[in-house]
Amino acid sequence: MRYLLMIYGEETPPEQVSPEQRQTVMDEYNAFGRTLRERGAMLAGEALQDSDTATTIRVRDGQTLTTDGPFIESKEQFGGYYLFEAKDLDEAIELAALCPGARYGTVEIRPILEFGEPESAAAETGAAAAS
């Protein structure tokens, strides 16, 4: 089963973090990514720019409304994610607990909702295979 691990934490201004502290955290995240890859669980992962670069979009009554910044005001901001595979929730929790973000902030995991293949796509695939 695929899981999305979302990392939330307080954004700290760069001038308040020493290069050594930044490197320590990066080393921890690199080790976490290596662990996921070594276990064959890693599918994807990215860090996000700070929340002040976010744009929130809503469509209401046919109008596109944009707001600078994230949807909610919070001390913790969504900072990045990993998409990984686990055999069940217990393994997903075990892997999520290894993420440095679980020590510095909060991580949330959710199973990916798997949709079945649409009938038209399945029919096209079957027709192509028969050709």
Buried (B, 14 or more C-beta within 10 A) or exposed (E): EBBBBBBBBEEEEEEEEEEEEEEEBEEBBEEBBEBBEEBEBBBEBEEEEEBEEBEEEEEEEEEEEEEEEBEEEEEBBBBBBBBBBBEEEEBBEEBBEBBBBBEBBEBEBEEEEEEEEEEEEEEEEEEEEEE
